[in-house]
Each structure stands twice: as structure tokens, then as C-alpha cells.
Amino acid sequence: MKGAAGEPIPLPFRSLAKLEVEIRRGELSVVAAGAGTGKSLIALNLAIQANVPTIYWSADSNAATQLTRATAIISGDDVRSVKEALREDRFHPYEAALSQRWWIRFNYSAAPSPADMERDLETYREIYGMYPHLSVVDNISNVENDSGGTMDQYTLGLEGMCKFLNEMSRETQSHVMAMHHVVGEYADGLKPIPQSGLKGKISAVPALILTMHKEIDGLEDRVLHVSPVKNREGFEDSSGNTFASLQMDRQSLRLRDLEFVV
């Protein structure tokens, strides 16, 4: 019943919590940004740092990429060294640390269907005795649907998919977090993205919409700015100009609060 009551998943980023962002079970959220900004990294960091039962449909990234990223986040080692260890069959020292996150499961299909997702959720429940607390869809436009090829059909398909994912979150009491793209004006990821910057008209259904842009200083670190442009039960700024700032370690890919003022 906690999931049905909207139990929040532990949020490892205090700057987002300060903006009244909560990742609640039984609700749908959308994280939108340009390609390469860090959508997948924020979802993976949330799953690992919150340490909750998770299922992750990784249509955008293959198994080797997600494995090395997750290992780097957990161990703190350079992701390039982790990838080299995987290629050269020297990965054994990392296996014990990864086994501590056995409740995070991945599906790497490039185009999972709604039926595939339902099967995976029921399989998770059969094995672990419960549905996952967090379900990541990376990304929503990769989910197989019969919407057709025109822009109107694409938009209708996205709306229908959001309704399906929202129903899925209610039925499983999981927080469903879907990654999504933005329109061309914001594709470079270098400026705040308003709610109107999302590709397709999908803003009506999600309880929470976060947009992301990046700041690059030429050093090893990168800053990701996360804007709550829709927040049904908390602070929102649809312009995207109010944001929390997370620092990304370029080596380990860990995200942490850039600064937090009590």
C-alpha cells in the first residue's frame, strides 16, 4: 500500500529535494534533454545511489555500456579502465560489488513492446515477490508502437504510450521514469529547456517533468542542470530557468550535488 500512497523513492540529490522534487511510486515522470546531455546517467545514478529494486529498459545503450557505467559509479574507478578490464577478461574484481545490486535488472532490446514490458514486470514479481520500485524507460520513443510515420501519428503514439506507462505505474506501484527527446532548438543541451521544448505533446499525463541542460568548463568535470518544468505536487517553473545543479565526475560518472545551502 505504500506504493499506492505515493511513497517517495530515496532521492540522493538534496538540491532537487530543495526544489520539492520527489520520485514517488505509482507515478510517471519524464526526463527530457538533448542527445548526450546525461539523461541515462541521471537514471542510472538514481537507481544505484537510491539502491531500490529497479527494472531498466535500455533501448539506447547496450549491455557493455551500462555494465561499465554502473561499475564505475559503484566502484569510483575510471570508466575507461573498467571497460578495458571487461575487454581483457580482468573484470573479476568488480563482480562482488556488482552482486550487491542484484535487484537492478536490465532489458537491452532496441525496441521493446508494451507486451515485452508487461512480461518483464511479471517475471520480476515472480522472482523477487514484488514489482520494482523504479522502472526506467530509456527512451520512450524506442518503445514499439503502431503509430505510423507522420508527425501527427508520432504525437498520438507518444500520448498513447504515456497513458500506457502511467497505467503501468499505477498497477505496479512503481515509479516509471521515461527518457525523452527535445525539439531541435534545444538539441545541443546548452540552455534551459522549457516544458514546451519537449518533442511531441506529452506534458498532460506525467506527474513530473524534468528537463536537463549541461555546462562544460573544459576540465574533467561537467555540470548537469535539472529543471522541474512540471511538478504536480511541488515547485515548478515551466520556463526551465530554475534548476538544481549536479556535478558529474567524468571519470567515475558519479553525480553529486554541486552545492547545497541549508
LUMDREN-354074 format. One record per atom (N, C-alpha, C): residue number from 1; atom name; residue in three letters; x, y, z. Coordinates in steps of 0.1 Angstrom, whole numbers. Layout:
    n  atom  res     px     py     pz
  NUM    CA  Ala      X      Y      Z
...
***
This chain:
    n  atom  res     px     py     pz
    1     N  Met      8    -12      0
    1    CA  Met      0      0      0
    1     C  Met      8     13      0
    2     N  Lys     21     11      4
    2    CA  Lys     30     23      4
    2     C  Lys     31     29    -10
    3     N  Gly     33     19    -20
    3    CA  Gly     35     24    -34
    3     C  Gly     22     31    -39
    4     N  Ala     10     25    -35
    4    CA  Ala     -2     31    -39
    4     C  Ala     -4     45    -33
    5     N  Ala      2     47    -21
    5    CA  Ala      1     60    -15
    5     C  Ala     11     70    -19
    6     N  Gly     19     66    -29
    6    CA  Gly     29     75    -35
    6     C  Gly     42     76    -26
    7     N  Glu     46     65    -21
    7    CA  Glu     58     65    -12
    7     C  Glu     70     70    -21
    8     N  Pro     77     80    -16
    8    CA  Pro     89     85    -23
    8     C  Pro    101     76    -23
    9     N  Ile    107     74    -34
    9    CA  Ile    120     67    -35
    9     C  Ile    131     76    -30
   10     N  Pro    140     71    -22
   10    CA  Pro    151     79    -16
   10     C  Pro    158     87    -27
   11     N  Leu    159    100    -26
   11    CA  Leu    165    109    -36
   11     C  Leu    179    112    -31
   12     N  Pro    189    108    -39
   12    CA  Pro    203    111    -34
   12     C  Pro    207    125    -37
   13     N  Phe    199    134    -43
   13    CA  Phe    203    147    -47
   13     C  Phe    195    157    -39
   14     N  Arg    202    163    -29
   14    CA  Arg    195    173    -20
   14     C  Arg    190    185    -27
   15     N  Ser    198    189    -37
   15    CA  Ser    194    202    -45
   15     C  Ser    181    200    -52
   16     N  Leu    178    188    -57
   16    CA  Leu    165    185    -63
   16     C  Leu    154    185    -52
   17     N  Ala    157    179    -41
   17    CA  Ala    147    178    -30
   17     C  Ala    144    192    -25
   18     N  Lys    154    201    -25
   18    CA  Lys    151    215    -21
   18     C  Lys    141    222    -30
   19     N  Leu    141    217    -43
   19    CA  Leu    131    223    -52
   19     C  Leu    118    215    -52
   20     N  Glu    116    207    -41
   20    CA  Glu    104    199    -39
   20     C  Glu    101    188    -49
   21     N  Val    112    183    -55
   21    CA  Val    111    172    -64
   21     C  Val    111    159    -56
   22     N  Glu    101    151    -58
   22    CA  Glu    100    137    -52
   22     C  Glu     98    127    -63
   23     N  Ile    105    116    -63
   23    CA  Ile    103    105    -72
   23     C  Ile     94     95    -65
   24     N  Arg     81     96    -67
   24    CA  Arg     71     88    -60
   24     C  Arg     66     76    -67
   25     N  Arg     65     65    -60
   25    CA  Arg     60     53    -65
   25     C  Arg     45     55    -70
   26     N  Gly     41     47    -80
   26    CA  Gly     28     49    -86
   26     C  Gly     26     60    -95
   27     N  Glu     37     67    -99
   27    CA  Glu     36     79   -108
   27     C  Glu     45     78   -119
   28     N  Leu     42     86   -130
   28    CA  Leu     50     86   -142
   28     C  Leu     58     99   -142
   29     N  Ser     71     99   -145
   29    CA  Ser     79    111   -148
   29     C  Ser     85    110   -161
   30     N  Val     89    122   -167
   30    CA  Val     96    122   -180
   30     C  Val    108    131   -177
   31     N  Val    120    126   -182
   31    CA  Val    132    133   -182
   31     C  Val    136    136   -196
   32     N  Ala    137    149   -200
   32    CA  Ala    139    153   -214
   32     C  Ala    151    161   -215
   33     N  Ala    159    158   -226
   33    CA  Ala    171    166   -228
   33     C  Ala    176    163   -242
   34     N  Gly    186    170   -247
   34    CA  Gly    192    167   -260
   34     C  Gly    201    155   -259
   35     N  Ala    204    149   -270
   35    CA  Ala    212    137   -270
   35     C  Ala    226    140   -264
   36     N  Gly    231    131   -256
   36    CA  Gly    244    132   -250
   36     C  Gly    245    141   -238
   37     N  Thr    233    146   -233
   37    CA  Thr    233    155   -222
   37     C  Thr    236    148   -209
   38     N  Gly    230    136   -207
   38    CA  Gly    231    128   -195
   38     C  Gly    218    123   -189
   39     N  Lys    208    121   -198
   39    CA  Lys    195    115   -193
   39     C  Lys    197    101   -187
   40     N  Ser    205     93   -195
   40    CA  Ser    207     79   -190
   40     C  Ser    215     79   -177
   41     N  Leu    224     88   -176
   41    CA  Leu    233     88   -164
   41     C  Leu    225     92   -151
   42     N  Ile    215    101   -153
   42    CA  Ile    208    105   -141
   42     C  Ile    199     94   -136
   43     N  Ala    193     86   -146
   43    CA  Ala    185     75   -143
   43     C  Ala    193     64   -136
   44     N  Leu    205     61   -142
   44    CA  Leu    214     51   -136
   44     C  Leu    219     54   -123
   45     N  Asn    223     67   -121
   45    CA  Asn    228     71   -108
   45     C  Asn    216     71    -97
   46     N  Leu    204     74   -101
   46    CA  Leu    193     73    -92
   46     C  Leu    191     58    -88
   47     N  Ala    191     49    -97
   47    CA  Ala    189     35    -94
   47     C  Ala    199     30    -85
   48     N  Ile    212     33    -87
   48    CA  Ile    223     28    -80
   48     C  Ile    224     35    -66
   49     N  Gln    223     48    -66
   49    CA  Gln    225     56    -53
   49     C  Gln    213     54    -44
   50     N  Ala    201     54    -50
   50    CA  Ala    189     52    -42
   50     C  Ala    188     37    -37
   51     N  Asn    194     28    -45
   51    CA  Asn    196     14    -41
   51     C  Asn    182      8    -39
   52     N  Val    173      9    -49
   52    CA  Val    160      3    -48
   52     C  Val    158     -7    -59
   53     N  Pro    149    -16    -57
   53    CA  Pro    146    -26    -68
   53     C  Pro    142    -19    -81
   54     N  Thr    149    -22    -91
   54    CA  Thr    148    -15   -104
   54     C  Thr    147    -24   -116
   55     N  Ile    139    -20   -126
   55    CA  Ile    140    -26   -139
   55     C  Ile    143    -15   -149
   56     N  Tyr    152    -18   -158
   56    CA  Tyr    157     -7   -167
   56     C  Tyr    156    -12   -181
   57     N  Trp    147     -7   -189
   57    CA  Trp    147    -10   -204
   57     C  Trp    156     -1   -211
   58     N  Ser    168     -6   -215
   58    CA  Ser    179      2   -220
   58     C  Ser    180      0   -235
   59     N  Ala    170      7   -242
   59    CA  Ala    170      6   -257
   59     C  Ala    181     14   -263
   60     N  Asp    185     25   -256
   60    CA  Asp    195     34   -262
   60     C  Asp    210     29   -260
   61     N  Ser    212     21   -250
   61    CA  Ser    226     17   -246
   61     C  Ser    227      2   -245
   62     N  Asn    238     -3   -250
   62    CA  Asn    239    -18   -249
   62     C  Asn    245    -23   -236
   63     N  Ala    246    -36   -234
   63    CA  Ala    249    -42   -221
   63     C  Ala    263    -38   -217
   64     N  Ala    273    -37   -226
   64    CA  Ala    287    -34   -222
   64     C  Ala    287    -19   -217
   65     N  Thr    280    -10   -223
   65    CA  Thr    280      4   -219
   65     C  Thr    274      5   -205
   66     N  Gln    262     -1   -203
   66    CA  Gln    256      0   -190
   66     C  Gln    263     -7   -179
   67     N  Leu    269    -18   -182
   67    CA  Leu    277    -25   -172
   67     C  Leu    289    -17   -168
   68     N  Thr    297    -12   -177
   68    CA  Thr    309     -4   -173
   68     C  Thr    305      9   -166
   69     N  Arg    294     15   -170
   69    CA  Arg    289     28   -163
   69     C  Arg    285     24   -149
   70     N  Ala    277     14   -147
   70    CA  Ala    273     10   -134
   70     C  Ala    284      7   -125
   71     N  Thr    294     -1   -131
   71    CA  Thr    306     -5   -123
   71     C  Thr    314      7   -119
   72     N  Ala    316     17   -128
   72    CA  Ala    323     29   -124
   72     C  Ala    316     37   -113
   73     N  Ile    303     38   -114
   73    CA  Ile    296     46   -104
   73     C  Ile    297     39    -90
   74     N  Ile    296     26    -90
   74    CA  Ile    296     18    -78
   74     C  Ile    310     19    -72
   75     N  Ser    320     16    -80
   75    CA  Ser    334     15    -75
   75     C  Ser    342     28    -74
   76     N  Gly    338     38    -82
   76    CA  Gly    345     50    -82
   76     C  Gly    357     50    -92
   77     N  Asp    359     39    -98
   77    CA  Asp    371     38   -108
   77     C  Asp    367     45   -121
   78     N  Asp    378     48   -129
   78    CA  Asp    376     54   -142
   78     C  Asp    369     44   -151
   79     N  Val    358     49   -157
   79    CA  Val    350     41   -166
   79     C  Val    358     35   -178
   80     N  Arg    369     42   -182
   80    CA  Arg    377     37   -193
   80     C  Arg    385     25   -188
   81     N  Ser    390     26   -176
   81    CA  Ser    397     14   -170
   81     C  Ser    388      2   -168
   82     N  Val    376      5   -164
   82    CA  Val    366     -6   -162
   82     C  Val    363    -13   -176
   83     N  Lys    361     -5   -186
   83    CA  Lys    358    -10   -199
   83     C  Lys    370    -18   -204
   84     N  Glu    382    -14   -202
   84    CA  Glu    394    -21   -206
   84     C  Glu    395    -34   -199
   85     N  Ala    392    -34   -186
   85    CA  Ala    392    -47   -178
   85     C  Ala    381    -57   -183
   86     N  Leu    370    -52   -188
   86    CA  Leu    360    -60   -193
   86     C  Leu    364    -67   -206
   87     N  Arg    371    -59   -215
   87    CA  Arg    375    -64   -228
   87     C  Arg    387    -74   -226
   88     N  Glu    395    -72   -216
   88    CA  Glu    407    -81   -214
   88     C  Glu    404    -92   -204
   89     N  Asp    392    -94   -201
   89    CA  Asp    388   -105   -191
   89     C  Asp    395   -104   -178
   90     N  Arg    396    -91   -173
   90    CA  Arg    401    -88   -160
   90     C  Arg    390    -82   -151
   91     N  Phe    378    -86   -153
   91    CA  Phe    366    -80   -147
   91     C  Phe    363    -86   -133
   92     N  His    369    -97   -130
   92    CA  His    365   -104   -118
   92     C  His    365    -96   -105
   93     N  Pro    375    -87   -103
   93    CA  Pro    375    -79    -90
   93     C  Pro    362    -71    -88
   94     N  Tyr    355    -68    -99
   94    CA  Tyr    343    -59    -98
   94     C  Tyr    330    -67    -95
   95     N  Glu    331    -80    -96
   95    CA  Glu    319    -88    -96
   95     C  Glu    312    -88    -82
   96     N  Ala    320    -88    -72
   96    CA  Ala    315    -88    -58
   96     C  Ala    307    -75    -55
   97     N  Ala    312    -64    -60
   97    CA  Ala    305    -51    -58
   97     C  Ala    292    -51    -66
   98     N  Leu    292    -56    -78
   98    CA  Leu    280    -56    -86
   98     C  Leu    270    -65    -81
   99     N  Ser    274    -76    -74
   99    CA  Ser    264    -86    -68
   99     C  Ser    256    -79    -57
  100     N  Gln    261    -68    -52
  100    CA  Gln    254    -61    -41
  100     C  Gln    241    -54    -47
  101     N  Arg    240    -53    -60
  101    CA  Arg    229    -46    -66
  101     C  Arg    221    -56    -75
  102     N  Trp    219    -68    -70
  102    CA  Trp    213    -79    -78
  102     C  Trp    198    -76    -81
  103     N  Trp    192    -66    -74
  103    CA  Trp    178    -63    -77
  103     C  Trp    176    -52    -87
  104     N  Ile    187    -48    -94
  104    CA  Ile    186    -39   -106
  104     C  Ile    188    -48   -118
  105     N  Arg    178    -49   -126
  105    CA  Arg    178    -58   -138
  105     C  Arg    176    -50   -151
  106     N  Phe    182    -54   -162
  106    CA  Phe    182    -47   -174
  106     C  Phe    176    -55   -185
  107     N  Asn    169    -49   -195
  107    CA  Asn    165    -55   -207
  107     C  Asn    171    -46   -218
  108     N  Tyr    179    -52   -227
  108    CA  Tyr    186    -44   -237
  108     C  Tyr    180    -45   -251
  109     N  Ser    167    -48   -252
  109    CA  Ser    160    -48   -265
  109     C  Ser    161    -34   -271
  110     N  Ala    163    -33   -284
  110    CA  Ala    164    -20   -290
  110     C  Ala    150    -14   -292
  111     N  Ala    139    -22   -292
  111    CA  Ala    126    -17   -294
  111     C  Ala    116    -26   -286
  112     N  Pro    116    -25   -273
  112    CA  Pro    107    -34   -265
  112     C  Pro     93    -30   -268
  113     N  Ser     84    -39   -268
  113    CA  Ser     70    -36   -269
  113     C  Ser     63    -35   -256
  114     N  Pro     51    -30   -255
  114    CA  Pro     44    -30   -243
  114     C  Pro     42    -44   -237
  115     N  Ala     39    -54   -246
  115    CA  Ala     38    -67   -241
  115     C  Ala     51    -72   -235
  116     N  Asp     62    -69   -241
  116    CA  Asp     75    -73   -235
  116     C  Asp     77    -67   -221
  117     N  Met     73    -54   -220
  117    CA  Met     74    -47   -207
  117     C  Met     65    -54   -196
  118     N  Glu     53    -57   -200
  118    CA  Glu     44    -64   -191
  118     C  Glu     50    -77   -186
  119     N  Arg     56    -85   -196
  119    CA  Arg     62    -98   -193
  119     C  Arg     73    -96   -183
  120     N  Asp     82    -86   -186
  120    CA  Asp     93    -84   -177
  120     C  Asp     89    -80   -163
  121     N  Leu     79    -72   -162
  121    CA  Leu     74    -68   -148
  121     C  Leu     68    -81   -141
  122     N  Glu     61    -89   -148
  122    CA  Glu     55   -101   -141
  122     C  Glu     66   -111   -138
  123     N  Thr     77   -112   -146
  123    CA  Thr     88   -120   -143
  123     C  Thr     95   -115   -131
  124     N  Tyr     97   -102   -130
  124    CA  Tyr    104    -96   -118
  124     C  Tyr     96   -100   -106
  125     N  Arg     83    -98   -107
  125    CA  Arg     74   -101    -95
  125     C  Arg     75   -115    -91
  126     N  Glu     75   -124   -101
  126    CA  Glu     76   -139    -98
  126     C  Glu     89   -142    -91
  127     N  Ile    100   -136    -95
  127    CA  Ile    113   -140    -90
  127     C  Ile    115   -133    -76
  128     N  Tyr    112   -120    -75
  128    CA  Tyr    115   -113    -63
  128     C  Tyr    103   -111    -53
  129     N  Gly     91   -115    -57
  129    CA  Gly     80   -114    -48
  129     C  Gly     74   -100    -48
  130     N  Met     78    -91    -56
  130    CA  Met     72    -78    -57
  130     C  Met     76    -71    -70
  131     N  Tyr     69    -61    -74
  131    CA  Tyr     72    -53    -85
  131     C  Tyr     84    -44    -82
  132     N  Pro     92    -40    -92
  132    CA  Pro    102    -30    -89
  132     C  Pro     97    -17    -84
  133     N  His    105    -10    -75
  133    CA  His    100      4    -71
  133     C  His    103     14    -81
  134     N  Leu    113     12    -90
  134    CA  Leu    117     21   -101
  134     C  Leu    117     14   -114
  135     N  Ser    110     19   -124
  135    CA  Ser    111     13   -138
  135     C  Ser    115     24   -147
  136     N  Val    126     22   -154
  136    CA  Val    132     32   -163
  136     C  Val    130     28   -177
  137     N  Val    124     37   -185
  137    CA  Val    122     35   -200
  137     C  Val    131     44   -207
  138     N  Asp    142     39   -213
  138    CA  Asp    152     47   -219
  138     C  Asp    154     43   -234
  139     N  Asn    147     50   -243
  139    CA  Asn    138     61   -240
  139     C  Asn    124     58   -246
  140     N  Ile    115     67   -244
  140    CA  Ile    101     64   -247
  140     C  Ile     98     63   -262
  141     N  Ser    105     69   -270
  141    CA  Ser    103     68   -285
  141     C  Ser    108     55   -290
  142     N  Asn    116     48   -282
  142    CA  Asn    121     35   -287
  142     C  Asn    111     23   -284
  143     N  Val    101     26   -276
  143    CA  Val     91     16   -273
  143     C  Val     83     13   -286
  144     N  Glu     82      1   -290
  144    CA  Glu     75     -3   -302
  144     C  Glu     60      1   -301
  145     N  Asn     55      8   -312
  145    CA  Asn     41     11   -312
  145     C  Asn     37     11   -327
  146     N  Asp     24     12   -330
  146    CA  Asp     19     12   -343
  146     C  Asp     14     25   -348
  147     N  Ser     21     36   -344
  147    CA  Ser     16     50   -346
  147     C  Ser     17     54   -360
  148     N  Gly     26     48   -368
  148    CA  Gly     28     52   -382
  148     C  Gly     40     63   -383
  149     N  Gly     41     69   -395
  149    CA  Gly     52     77   -397
  149     C  Gly     50     92   -398
  150     N  Thr     38     97   -398
  150    CA  Thr     36    112   -399
  150     C  Thr     38    118   -385
  151     N  Met     40    131   -385
  151    CA  Met     42    138   -372
  151     C  Met     29    137   -363
  152     N  Asp     17    138   -369
  152    CA  Asp      5    137   -361
  152     C  Asp      4    123   -355
  153     N  Gln      8    113   -363
  153    CA  Gln      7     99   -358
  153     C  Gln     18     97   -347
  154     N  Tyr     30    103   -349
  154    CA  Tyr     40    102   -339
  154     C  Tyr     35    108   -325
  155     N  Thr     29    120   -326
  155    CA  Thr     24    127   -314
  155     C  Thr     13    118   -307
  156     N  Leu      4    113   -315
  156    CA  Leu     -6    104   -309
  156     C  Leu      0     92   -303
  157     N  Gly     10     86   -310
  157    CA  Gly     17     75   -304
  157     C  Gly     23     78   -291
  158     N  Leu     30     89   -290
  158    CA  Leu     36     93   -277
  158     C  Leu     25     95   -266
  159     N  Glu     14    101   -269
  159    CA  Glu      4    103   -260
  159     C  Glu     -2     90   -255
  160     N  Gly     -4     81   -264
  160    CA  Gly     -9     68   -260
  160     C  Gly      1     60   -252
  161     N  Met     14     61   -255
  161    CA  Met     25     55   -247
  161     C  Met     25     60   -233
  162     N  Cys     24     73   -232
  162    CA  Cys     24     80   -218
  162     C  Cys     12     74   -210
  163     N  Lys      1     73   -216
  163    CA  Lys    -11     67   -209
  163     C  Lys     -8     53   -205
  164     N  Phe     -2     45   -214
  164    CA  Phe      1     31   -210
  164     C  Phe     11     31   -198
  165     N  Leu     22     39   -199
  165    CA  Leu     32     39   -188
  165     C  Leu     26     44   -175
  166     N  Asn     17     54   -176
  166    CA  Asn     10     59   -164
  166     C  Asn      2     48   -157
  167     N  Glu     -6     41   -166
  167    CA  Glu    -13     30   -161
  167     C  Glu     -4     19   -155
  168     N  Met      7     16   -161
  168    CA  Met     16      7   -156
  168     C  Met     22     11   -142
  169     N  Ser     24     23   -141
  169    CA  Ser     29     28   -127
  169     C  Ser     19     26   -117
  170     N  Arg      6     28   -120
  170    CA  Arg     -5     26   -110
  170     C  Arg     -7     12   -107
  171     N  Glu     -6      3   -117
  171    CA  Glu     -9    -11   -115
  171     C  Glu      2    -18   -107
  172     N  Thr     15    -13   -109
  172    CA  Thr     26    -20   -103
  172     C  Thr     31    -13    -90
  173     N  Gln     26      0    -88
  173    CA  Gln     30      8    -77
  173     C  Gln     45     11    -78
  174     N  Ser     50     12    -91
  174    CA  Ser     64     15    -94
  174     C  Ser     64     30    -99
  175     N  His     76     36    -96
  175    CA  His     77     49   -103
  175     C  His     83     46   -117
  176     N  Val     76     51   -127
  176    CA  Val     81     49   -141
  176     C  Val     87     62   -145
  177     N  Met    100     61   -149
  177    CA  Met    107     73   -154
  177     C  Met    111     70   -168
  178     N  Ala    106     79   -177
  178    CA  Ala    108     77   -191
  178     C  Ala    117     88   -197
  179     N  Met    127     84   -204
  179    CA  Met    136     94   -210
  179     C  Met    130     98   -223
  180     N  His    132    111   -227
  180    CA  His    126    116   -239
  180     C  His    135    127   -246
  181     N  His    132    130   -259
  181    CA  His    140    139   -266
  181     C  His    133    153   -266
  182     N  Val    140    163   -271
  182    CA  Val    135    177   -272
  182     C  Val    136    182   -286
  183     N  Val    129    193   -289
  183    CA  Val    129    198   -302
  183     C  Val    142    204   -306
  184     N  Gly    144    206   -319
  184    CA  Gly    157    209   -324
  184     C  Gly    164    222   -318
  185     N  Glu    156    232   -314
  185    CA  Glu    162    244   -308
  185     C  Glu    170    241   -296
  186     N  Tyr    166    230   -289
  186    CA  Tyr    173    227   -276
  186     C  Tyr    182    215   -277
  187     N  Ala    184    210   -289
  187    CA  Ala    191    197   -291
  187     C  Ala    205    197   -286
  188     N  Asp    212    209   -286
  188    CA  Asp    226    209   -282
  188     C  Asp    227    208   -267
  189     N  Gly    217    210   -259
  189    CA  Gly    217    208   -245
  189     C  Gly    224    219   -237
  190     N  Leu    226    231   -243
  190    CA  Leu    234    241   -237
  190     C  Leu    226    252   -230
  191     N  Lys    213    252   -231
  191    CA  Lys    205    262   -225
  191     C  Lys    193    256   -218
  192     N  Pro    187    263   -208
  192    CA  Pro    175    257   -202
  192     C  Pro    164    254   -211
  193     N  Ile    157    243   -209
  193    CA  Ile    147    238   -218
  193     C  Ile    133    239   -211
  194     N  Pro    124    247   -217
  194    CA  Pro    111    248   -211
  194     C  Pro    102    236   -213
  195     N  Gln     90    236   -207
  195    CA  Gln     81    225   -209
  195     C  Gln     77    224   -223
  196     N  Ser     76    235   -230
  196    CA  Ser     72    235   -244
  196     C  Ser     83    229   -253
  197     N  Gly     95    227   -248
  197    CA  Gly    106    222   -256
  197     C  Gly    106    207   -258
  198     N  Leu     97    199   -251
  198    CA  Leu     96    185   -253
  198     C  Leu     91    182   -267
  199     N  Lys     97    171   -273
  199    CA  Lys     92    166   -286
  199     C  Lys     79    160   -285
  200     N  Gly     69    164   -293
  200    CA  Gly     55    158   -291
  200     C  Gly     48    164   -280
  201     N  Lys     35    162   -279
  201    CA  Lys     27    168   -269
  201     C  Lys     24    157   -258
  202     N  Ile     33    156   -249
  202    CA  Ile     31    146   -239
  202     C  Ile     31    151   -224
  203     N  Ser     29    164   -223
  203    CA  Ser     30    170   -210
  203     C  Ser     18    168   -201
  204     N  Ala      7    164   -206
  204    CA  Ala     -5    163   -198
  204     C  Ala     -5    152   -188
  205     N  Val      1    140   -192
  205    CA  Val     -1    128   -184
  205     C  Val     10    127   -172
  206     N  Pro     22    130   -174
  206    CA  Pro     32    128   -164
  206     C  Pro     30    137   -152
  207     N  Ala     32    131   -140
  207    CA  Ala     31    139   -127
  207     C  Ala     43    148   -126
  208     N  Leu     54    144   -132
  208    CA  Leu     67    152   -130
  208     C  Leu     74    152   -144
  209     N  Ile     79    164   -148
  209    CA  Ile     87    165   -160
  209     C  Ile    100    173   -156
  210     N  Leu    111    167   -158
  210    CA  Leu    124    173   -156
  210     C  Leu    131    175   -170
  211     N  Thr    136    187   -172
  211    CA  Thr    144    189   -184
  211     C  Thr    159    191   -179
  212     N  Met    168    189   -188
  212    CA  Met    182    189   -184
  212     C  Met    190    197   -195
  213     N  His    199    205   -190
  213    CA  His    210    211   -199
  213     C  His    223    210   -192
  214     N  Lys    234    212   -199
  214    CA  Lys    247    210   -194
  214     C  Lys    256    222   -194
  215     N  Glu    266    222   -186
  215    CA  Glu    276    233   -186
  215     C  Glu    289    226   -186
  216     N  Ile    297    230   -196
  216    CA  Ile    310    224   -198
  216     C  Ile    321    235   -196
  217     N  Asp    331    231   -187
  217    CA  Asp    341    241   -184
  217     C  Asp    355    238   -189
  218     N  Gly    355    227   -197
  218    CA  Gly    368    223   -203
  218     C  Gly    376    214   -194
  219     N  Leu    372    212   -182
  219    CA  Leu    380    204   -173
  219     C  Leu    374    190   -172
  220     N  Glu    378    181   -163
  220    CA  Glu    373    168   -162
  220     C  Glu    359    167   -158
  221     N  Asp    354    177   -151
  221    CA  Asp    340    176   -145
  221     C  Asp    331    183   -155
  222     N  Arg    318    179   -154
  222    CA  Arg    307    186   -161
  222     C  Arg    296    188   -152
  223     N  Val    288    199   -154
  223    CA  Val    277    202   -145
  223     C  Val    264    200   -153
  224     N  Leu    255    192   -147
  224    CA  Leu    242    190   -153
  224     C  Leu    231    198   -145
  225     N  His    224    206   -152
  225    CA  His    213    214   -146
  225     C  His    200    207   -148
  226     N  Val    192    205   -138
  226    CA  Val    179    198   -139
  226     C  Val    168    207   -134
  227     N  Ser    159    209   -144
  227    CA  Ser    148    219   -141
  227     C  Ser    134    212   -140
  228     N  Pro    127    214   -129
  228    CA  Pro    114    208   -128
  228     C  Pro    104    217   -135
  229     N  Val    100    214   -147
  229    CA  Val     91    222   -155
  229     C  Val     77    219   -153
  230     N  Lys     74    207   -148
  230    CA  Lys     61    203   -143
  230     C  Lys     63    195   -130
  231     N  Asn     55    198   -120
  231    CA  Asn     56    191   -108
  231     C  Asn     42    192   -101
  232     N  Arg     35    181   -102
  232    CA  Arg     21    181    -98
  232     C  Arg     19    184    -83
  233     N  Glu     29    181    -75
  233    CA  Glu     27    182    -61
  233     C  Glu     39    190    -54
  234     N  Gly     45    199    -62
  234    CA  Gly     56    207    -57
  234     C  Gly     59    218    -66
  235     N  Phe     71    224    -63
  235    CA  Phe     75    236    -71
  235     C  Phe     78    233    -85
  236     N  Glu     74    242    -94
  236    CA  Glu     76    240   -108
  236     C  Glu     79    254   -115
  237     N  Asp     87    254   -125
  237    CA  Asp     89    266   -133
  237     C  Asp     90    261   -148
  238     N  Ser     79    263   -155
  238    CA  Ser     77    258   -168
  238     C  Ser     87    264   -178
  239     N  Ser     94    275   -174
  239    CA  Ser    104    281   -183
  239     C  Ser    117    273   -183
  240     N  Gly    119    265   -173
  240    CA  Gly    132    258   -172
  240     C  Gly    143    266   -166
  241     N  Asn    141    278   -162
  241    CA  Asn    151    287   -157
  241     C  Asn    155    285   -142
  242     N  Thr    147    277   -135
  242    CA  Thr    150    274   -121
  242     C  Thr    155    259   -121
  243     N  Phe    167    257   -116
  243    CA  Phe    172    243   -117
  243     C  Phe    181    240   -106
  244     N  Ala    182    226   -104
  244    CA  Ala    192    221    -94
  244     C  Ala    205    217   -102
  245     N  Ser    217    219    -96
  245    CA  Ser    229    216   -104
  245     C  Ser    236    204    -98
  246     N  Leu    239    195   -106
  246    CA  Leu    246    182   -103
  246     C  Leu    260    182   -110
  247     N  Gln    270    179   -102
  247    CA  Gln    283    177   -108
  247     C  Gln    286    163   -112
  248     N  Met    290    161   -124
  248    CA  Met    293    148   -129
  248     C  Met    308    146   -130
  249     N  Asp    313    136   -123
  249    CA  Asp    327    132   -124
  249     C  Asp    329    125   -137
  250     N  Arg    337    130   -146
  250    CA  Arg    339    125   -159
  250     C  Arg    345    111   -159
  251     N  Gln    352    108   -148
  251    CA  Gln    359     95   -147
  251     C  Gln    350     84   -142
  252     N  Ser    344     86   -131
  252    CA  Ser    335     76   -125
  252     C  Ser    321     77   -129
  253     N  Leu    317     88   -135
  253    CA  Leu    303     91   -139
  253     C  Leu    293     93   -128
  254     N  Arg    299     94   -116
  254    CA  Arg    290     97   -104
  254     C  Arg    285    111   -105
  255     N  Leu    272    113   -101
  255    CA  Leu    266    126    -99
  255     C  Leu    264    129    -85
  256     N  Arg    267    142    -81
  256    CA  Arg    265    146    -67
  256     C  Arg    261    161    -68
  257     N  Asp    255    166    -57
  257    CA  Asp    251    180    -56
  257     C  Asp    263    189    -58
  258     N  Leu    262    199    -67
  258    CA  Leu    273    208    -68
  258     C  Leu    274    216    -56
  259     N  Glu    263    221    -50
  259    CA  Glu    264    228    -38
  259     C  Glu    250    227    -32
  260     N  Phe    249    229    -19
  260    CA  Phe    236    228    -12
  260     C  Phe    237    238      0
  261     N  Val    228    247      0
  261    CA  Val    227    257     11
  261     C  Val    215    255     19
  262     N  Val    217    252     32
  262    CA  Val    206    249     42
  262     C  Val    198    262     44
***
